[in-house]
Amino acid sequence: MVNIILNFVLIISMTVYGCEQSWKSFNHHCYALVERLEPWHAAMEYCTAFSASLVTIDDHDEFVFLQNTLRAHHRANDARQPVIEYWTGGNNIINEGQWVWAPNSEPMSFKPWAPGEPDRDLQENCAGLYNHDDFLMNNDNCDFSRFFICENEEKPNGEVVG
């Protein structure tokens, strides 16, 4: 009798994705809180150097993640703290009143503005998350130096599990 033994080996491999060290992961995106004071345009250039862009806030879940991250990092709503604001990619630089996300000029569909924002100040064309409004969005002068948040997509980290 001839015994035929068939061995089936099923190997499932999966590439592990992740963020650079010190970047925070949420929903397949990576976020860096950059505590370096830069005007909005320089902040955008800084993020670009890391294959990222200033953060775009696409929905409520992403906003809550960012807000909670910033609250944990700073004591929100403490009037004794100095002004802390983080630039986002939000801007109306090209068309006053038409808020879009840089760098691709997608219209903002989710807008977590603080009460009374955006105000009608024609010199305030960039959006940041502001600590005195519980890190809701505030429009501000793009030439002011602020901290900023860079965002990119998670990338394969070279590890294969299987």
Backbone bond lengths (Angstrom), bond angles and torsions (degrees), N, CA, C in turn:
res aa  C-N    CA-C-N  psi(-1)  N-CA   C-N-CA  omega(-1)  CA-C   N-CA-C  phi
1 M - - - 1.435 - - 1.515 108.11 -
2 V 1.245 112.51 134.00 1.459 118.95 -179.16 1.522 108.07 -100.06
3 N 1.272 112.18 122.01 1.464 116.71 177.26 1.520 109.10 -95.97
4 I 1.229 112.41 124.02 1.467 117.90 175.93 1.527 107.26 -109.46
5 I 1.233 112.00 119.81 1.460 117.30 179.82 1.517 107.75 -108.53
6 L 1.250 112.86 122.13 1.473 118.52 177.22 1.523 108.68 -105.46
7 N 1.228 112.74 123.93 1.464 117.86 176.52 1.523 108.83 -107.18
8 F 1.267 112.98 123.58 1.456 118.28 175.13 1.515 107.77 -110.07
9 V 1.249 113.62 123.91 1.454 118.31 177.71 1.518 107.08 -118.64
10 L 1.270 112.97 120.55 1.455 118.70 178.36 1.518 107.48 -106.31
11 I 1.265 114.31 117.37 1.456 119.47 177.95 1.516 107.41 -112.71
12 I 1.269 113.36 119.89 1.460 119.02 176.51 1.514 106.55 -102.71
13 S 1.302 115.17 122.24 1.452 117.65 177.67 1.510 109.57 -114.94
14 M 1.279 113.85 149.43 1.441 119.63 -177.16 1.524 107.33 -143.53
15 T 1.289 115.65 132.30 1.456 120.11 176.42 1.518 108.07 -80.34
16 V 1.303 116.42 132.38 1.452 121.46 178.99 1.529 108.11 -89.66
17 Y 1.313 114.60 129.63 1.453 120.52 178.68 1.524 108.93 -103.06
18 G 1.302 116.07 155.21 1.447 118.52 179.43 1.508 112.27 -168.01
19 C 1.312 113.97 -176.80 1.454 122.26 -178.51 1.520 109.45 -113.35
20 E 1.315 114.83 159.57 1.456 120.71 173.62 1.526 109.27 -60.48
21 Q 1.314 115.52 154.07 1.456 120.26 177.82 1.527 109.28 -56.87
22 S 1.285 117.30 137.49 1.462 128.00 -179.68 1.538 113.11 80.27
23 W 1.334 118.38 -6.77 1.458 121.05 172.68 1.522 107.47 -87.18
24 K 1.318 117.25 148.91 1.460 122.31 -179.70 1.527 109.33 -101.65
25 S 1.318 115.81 140.61 1.459 121.58 -176.96 1.519 111.04 -103.03
26 F 1.327 115.74 137.85 1.462 122.08 172.63 1.519 108.63 -155.31
27 N 1.316 116.25 123.90 1.466 122.51 172.30 1.533 112.03 51.23
28 H 1.319 116.46 47.67 1.472 124.50 176.44 1.527 113.87 68.50
29 H 1.325 116.66 17.95 1.456 121.59 173.68 1.518 108.97 -122.21
30 C 1.323 115.46 157.76 1.458 122.53 179.53 1.524 108.68 -119.08
31 Y 1.328 115.88 141.50 1.457 121.97 -176.14 1.525 110.02 -131.08
32 A 1.318 115.88 134.76 1.460 121.49 175.21 1.523 108.68 -119.55
33 L 1.326 116.41 123.94 1.462 121.20 172.52 1.524 105.90 -85.60
34 V 1.308 115.89 110.36 1.466 120.20 -175.87 1.522 108.24 -101.05
35 E 1.316 115.67 111.07 1.462 121.03 -179.22 1.520 109.33 -95.97
36 R 1.283 112.70 63.04 1.457 123.77 177.31 1.525 104.70 -130.88
37 L 1.299 118.27 125.67 1.465 121.29 -176.23 1.518 110.50 -79.52
38 E 1.330 114.88 119.16 1.473 121.47 -179.96 1.525 109.83 -143.52
39 P 1.337 117.32 147.71 1.465 119.52 167.77 1.534 108.94 -63.42
40 W 1.318 116.75 162.43 1.466 122.20 -173.63 1.527 112.20 -55.33
41 H 1.327 118.73 -48.70 1.469 121.25 -177.51 1.531 111.78 -63.18
42 A 1.319 117.42 -40.21 1.470 120.92 178.36 1.527 110.33 -68.05
43 A 1.337 116.84 -35.74 1.468 120.28 176.88 1.533 109.78 -63.18
44 M 1.331 116.68 -41.20 1.465 120.62 177.96 1.530 110.23 -61.27
45 E 1.322 116.62 -44.45 1.475 120.69 178.53 1.525 111.26 -62.35
46 Y 1.323 116.65 -40.86 1.465 121.02 178.97 1.528 109.97 -59.73
47 C 1.326 116.70 -48.17 1.469 120.44 179.71 1.523 110.69 -61.39
48 T 1.326 117.18 -42.18 1.463 121.73 -179.34 1.524 110.85 -58.57
49 A 1.316 117.79 -35.19 1.465 121.49 178.87 1.527 111.80 -63.10
50 F 1.343 117.10 -19.29 1.463 122.24 178.37 1.530 110.96 -107.40
51 S 1.332 116.39 23.98 1.470 121.99 -178.47 1.528 110.88 54.62
52 A 1.315 115.10 41.90 1.455 121.93 -179.01 1.529 108.62 -135.98
53 S 1.312 115.68 -179.39 1.462 121.27 173.83 1.523 107.42 -140.23
54 L 1.321 115.91 168.88 1.456 117.88 172.62 1.522 107.98 -60.31
55 V 1.321 115.97 145.55 1.459 121.74 -173.14 1.535 111.88 -57.89
56 T 1.326 115.04 139.88 1.463 122.38 169.20 1.524 106.34 -112.46
57 I 1.312 116.76 136.27 1.468 121.17 -177.24 1.519 106.92 -106.30
58 D 1.335 115.26 104.64 1.461 120.85 -171.68 1.520 114.71 -87.37
59 D 1.343 117.44 -25.76 1.461 118.49 -176.60 1.522 110.61 -158.96
60 H 1.321 114.98 175.35 1.456 121.62 -176.93 1.526 112.16 -60.89
61 D 1.322 117.83 -41.31 1.469 120.84 -179.16 1.526 111.59 -61.41
62 E 1.323 116.36 -43.69 1.460 119.89 178.83 1.535 110.36 -65.14
63 F 1.337 116.33 -41.47 1.453 119.61 178.43 1.525 111.17 -61.23
64 V 1.338 117.96 -45.46 1.465 121.40 -179.70 1.531 110.27 -61.99
65 F 1.345 117.33 -40.10 1.466 120.31 175.76 1.530 110.32 -58.38
66 L 1.331 116.86 -48.96 1.472 120.69 -179.01 1.531 111.16 -64.66
67 Q 1.309 116.54 -44.25 1.456 120.93 -179.44 1.538 110.34 -61.51
68 N 1.323 117.41 -45.91 1.466 120.63 179.07 1.524 111.79 -65.36
69 T 1.337 116.17 -37.61 1.463 120.25 177.58 1.524 110.39 -63.12
70 L 1.327 116.60 -44.67 1.462 120.45 179.74 1.527 111.50 -69.44
71 R 1.336 117.52 -38.13 1.470 120.48 177.14 1.529 110.43 -60.78
72 A 1.323 115.63 -43.10 1.463 119.57 -179.58 1.526 111.09 -66.45
73 H 1.314 115.31 -32.32 1.465 120.10 -177.73 1.533 111.95 -80.79
74 H 1.313 116.49 -29.04 1.471 123.05 -179.56 1.523 107.36 -133.71
75 R 1.276 116.33 155.66 1.463 119.21 174.55 1.523 107.71 -84.99
76 A 1.321 116.38 100.85 1.470 121.06 -176.90 1.530 111.10 -67.50
77 N 1.302 114.76 150.56 1.461 123.69 174.69 1.521 114.02 63.54
78 D 1.290 118.24 23.64 1.458 121.66 175.31 1.522 106.80 -97.67
79 A 1.321 116.18 106.51 1.462 120.84 -174.68 1.523 112.44 -62.79
80 R 1.341 117.56 -17.95 1.461 120.16 179.25 1.519 111.53 -76.50
81 Q 1.333 116.81 -18.07 1.466 119.20 178.89 1.517 109.98 -75.23
82 P 1.311 116.35 149.81 1.468 118.25 173.70 1.528 109.19 -67.51
83 V 1.305 114.93 169.27 1.466 119.86 176.98 1.527 108.87 -62.73
84 I 1.310 114.74 127.37 1.461 120.77 175.32 1.517 106.00 -124.64
85 E 1.305 115.40 121.01 1.462 119.87 179.54 1.519 107.94 -138.73
86 Y 1.313 115.35 139.97 1.464 122.34 177.88 1.527 108.43 -115.48
87 W 1.328 116.09 123.50 1.461 119.74 175.63 1.520 109.93 -62.51
88 T 1.328 115.05 141.34 1.465 123.67 167.64 1.523 106.49 -111.75
89 G 1.316 116.94 -179.67 1.466 120.91 175.85 1.521 113.22 -80.19
90 G 1.325 117.25 -2.07 1.462 120.78 -178.75 1.515 112.38 -66.86
91 N 1.341 115.78 134.22 1.465 119.55 179.31 1.524 110.66 -162.07
92 N 1.327 115.31 160.39 1.466 122.04 170.74 1.523 108.87 -130.65
93 I 1.308 115.28 40.82 1.464 122.37 -176.11 1.525 111.50 -63.50
94 I 1.322 118.00 -41.58 1.471 121.08 -175.33 1.520 111.80 -79.10
95 N 1.331 117.25 -46.83 1.469 121.56 -178.72 1.519 109.62 -128.61
96 E 1.309 117.02 109.64 1.456 122.09 -179.82 1.529 110.13 -52.85
97 G 1.339 115.16 128.30 1.461 120.69 178.20 1.518 114.51 89.38
98 Q 1.324 117.93 -12.76 1.472 121.31 178.16 1.520 108.40 -105.16
99 W 1.325 116.17 95.96 1.453 122.12 -175.65 1.513 110.96 -81.15
100 V 1.325 114.37 129.73 1.471 121.96 -178.19 1.531 108.39 -133.81
101 W 1.344 114.98 168.53 1.463 121.43 174.97 1.521 109.37 -101.26
102 A 1.324 115.95 131.80 1.470 120.50 171.85 1.526 107.03 -81.54
103 P 1.295 119.30 153.04 1.457 127.34 6.36 1.518 113.66 -95.54
104 N 1.339 118.66 -2.93 1.464 119.72 -171.89 1.526 114.34 -99.21
105 S 1.304 118.29 4.39 1.472 123.88 177.59 1.527 113.67 59.41
106 E 1.335 116.90 30.41 1.475 119.90 173.89 1.520 108.57 -70.14
107 P 1.342 117.64 132.88 1.468 119.34 177.46 1.530 110.80 -59.78
108 M 1.318 115.67 143.97 1.464 120.19 176.56 1.521 108.41 -70.26
109 S 1.329 116.53 121.91 1.461 118.81 174.53 1.522 110.02 -98.57
110 F 1.326 117.61 -32.10 1.458 122.54 175.68 1.517 106.81 -109.48
111 K 1.341 116.34 125.55 1.472 120.62 -173.81 1.526 110.37 -131.93
112 P 1.334 117.68 91.34 1.468 119.71 -179.37 1.533 113.06 -82.89
113 W 1.325 116.09 61.26 1.463 121.11 -178.00 1.529 111.41 -72.39
114 A 1.299 116.59 146.54 1.462 122.72 169.95 1.529 107.70 -69.92
115 P 1.339 118.17 157.90 1.466 120.24 177.39 1.531 110.48 -54.81
116 G 1.332 115.81 134.62 1.461 122.07 179.70 1.521 114.69 81.94
117 E 1.316 116.79 0.24 1.464 121.89 179.67 1.532 109.45 -110.64
118 P 1.296 118.81 151.90 1.461 124.93 -7.52 1.526 110.06 -72.94
119 D 1.313 115.39 138.79 1.458 117.69 177.13 1.527 108.70 -79.97
120 R 1.272 116.81 177.15 1.474 121.33 -172.86 1.527 113.17 -92.46
121 D 1.312 118.15 17.70 1.462 121.29 179.36 1.527 108.80 -67.96
122 L 1.309 117.34 115.12 1.464 122.28 -176.18 1.526 112.87 -68.73
123 Q 1.330 117.68 -12.56 1.466 121.47 178.07 1.528 112.38 -90.57
124 E 1.330 117.66 -4.48 1.465 122.14 -176.21 1.524 109.65 -109.91
125 N 1.328 115.20 91.53 1.464 120.83 -172.87 1.526 114.57 -113.84
126 C 1.336 117.80 8.62 1.463 121.12 -179.89 1.526 108.84 -128.17
127 A 1.335 115.80 148.44 1.461 120.83 -174.57 1.525 111.41 -108.43
128 G 1.329 114.55 136.08 1.459 120.58 176.62 1.515 110.62 -132.79
129 L 1.320 115.94 164.46 1.463 122.67 174.55 1.527 107.03 -97.63
130 Y 1.322 116.64 122.46 1.456 124.21 -164.85 1.525 110.92 -113.19
131 N 1.328 117.76 126.77 1.460 120.77 -174.33 1.523 114.24 -63.98
132 H 1.325 119.29 -34.58 1.460 119.88 -176.57 1.523 112.31 -74.19
133 D 1.317 117.61 -7.07 1.467 122.66 173.28 1.525 110.19 -117.37
134 D 1.337 116.56 34.54 1.465 122.65 178.28 1.525 111.92 55.67
135 F 1.311 115.39 36.36 1.462 123.75 178.57 1.527 112.93 61.06
136 L 1.332 115.93 31.93 1.464 120.19 165.55 1.522 107.14 -79.59
137 M 1.348 116.51 166.80 1.469 119.68 -176.52 1.521 112.09 -77.93
138 N 1.310 112.91 145.09 1.455 123.97 178.72 1.528 107.04 -135.82
139 N 1.338 117.39 137.03 1.468 117.11 172.88 1.519 108.84 -86.42
140 D 1.331 114.90 144.59 1.455 119.88 -173.68 1.530 109.37 -148.33
141 N 1.313 115.72 167.32 1.461 121.70 178.84 1.532 109.15 -69.72
142 C 1.315 117.31 123.84 1.473 122.93 -176.84 1.524 112.92 -60.96
143 D 1.332 117.26 -21.18 1.461 120.61 -178.95 1.524 113.21 -82.72
144 F 1.348 117.12 -11.58 1.461 119.73 177.41 1.522 108.86 -70.97
145 S 1.301 116.77 145.55 1.463 121.44 177.54 1.527 109.52 -88.71
146 R 1.315 114.66 125.92 1.459 122.23 -177.96 1.522 109.31 -137.12
147 F 1.342 116.13 163.47 1.454 120.26 166.66 1.521 106.93 -67.32
148 F 1.332 118.29 173.64 1.465 119.81 179.70 1.517 110.76 -156.52
149 I 1.322 114.87 165.61 1.464 122.22 -179.70 1.518 108.49 -120.78
150 C 1.328 115.52 123.19 1.469 121.14 174.58 1.528 108.63 -96.60
151 E 1.324 115.42 148.24 1.466 121.40 179.61 1.523 109.84 -137.67
152 N 1.322 115.93 139.16 1.465 121.03 168.57 1.524 108.37 -148.00
153 E 1.317 116.26 175.99 1.460 120.28 179.97 1.511 109.79 -85.32
154 E 1.349 115.14 149.14 1.456 118.81 174.94 1.508 108.61 -58.48
155 K 1.336 115.81 146.97 1.457 121.53 -178.18 1.531 108.74 -122.87
156 P 1.337 116.18 153.50 1.473 118.09 175.25 1.523 109.48 -59.17
157 N 1.326 116.46 134.22 1.454 117.94 -179.23 1.512 112.36 -98.78
158 G 1.342 116.95 12.30 1.459 121.20 175.40 1.504 113.47 88.52
159 E 1.325 117.37 -8.73 1.455 120.49 -179.20 1.526 109.84 -87.38
160 V 1.310 117.33 134.52 1.458 121.65 176.60 1.519 107.45 -118.98
161 V 1.305 115.94 126.91 1.451 122.15 178.89 1.517 107.80 -105.94
162 G 1.322 116.80 132.73 1.460 115.64 178.38 1.484 114.20 -178.43
